[in-house]
C-alpha cells in the first residue's frame, strides 16, 4: 500500500489544515484535528479517483526533510 505524508497546520486563531507535499492542491480544513484528518482522507481519495493511474510518487520522510520548499 502506498502512503503519502500529510502535514498538519494550525495557527492559534484558525482551524486545522492538512496538506500533502507530494500531492499539490489537495488540502482539507476543519475545526478539529479528527475532522481535518477525515476530510483530508476524503479529499485525497477523491483526487486519486479523478487521476486514475497517474498518481504522483510519494517521497519518504527523509527525502521530504531535505526539500527546502
N, C-alpha and C positions, 0 to 999 in steps of 0.2 A: 504494500500500500504506500502511496506517495503522501508525504507530509509537507505542508507549507507552513513556514514560521509566521506567526501573527505578532504584530506589535500593538501593544495596548497603550493608548494615550489618555491622559486625564489631567486637566487643569483644575485648579481649586474651584472655579466658578462655571464648570461645564460638566457635561455627561461624559461617558466613556466612549472612546473611539477605538476602532480596531482597523488596522490596515495590514496588507500583505506585501512585503518588499518585492517578492517575485511575481506578484500579480497586480500591476499598477491599475489604479482606478477602481479596485474592489475594496470598498470600505463599509463600515457599519458604525452607527452611533446609537446609544441608548442611555437611559438614566442609571441603570445598574450594570455591574460587570457581567452578571449572568445573562441579562437581556442582550448586552452587546455581543457576547460570545455566541449566543444563539443566532442573532441577526447576522453576524459575520459568517457563520456556517451556512446559513441560507443564501447569503449573497455570493459566497464562493461557489456553492453548488449550482446556483442559477447561471453564473458566468461560465462555468465549465460545461453546462448543458448547451449553452449557446455556441461555445467554441468547438465542440465535438472533435476531439482528436488533435487539436492544435494547442495543447496545454503548454504553458511555459515550464521550463525545467526548474525545480526547486533547488536552492542552494543550501549548503549546510550552515549551521550557526557560525562555525569558524570562518567560512568564506564571507558570510554577511558582516561579521565584525570587522573585516578588513576593508569593506566597502565604505568609502568616505561619504557617499550620498545617504 
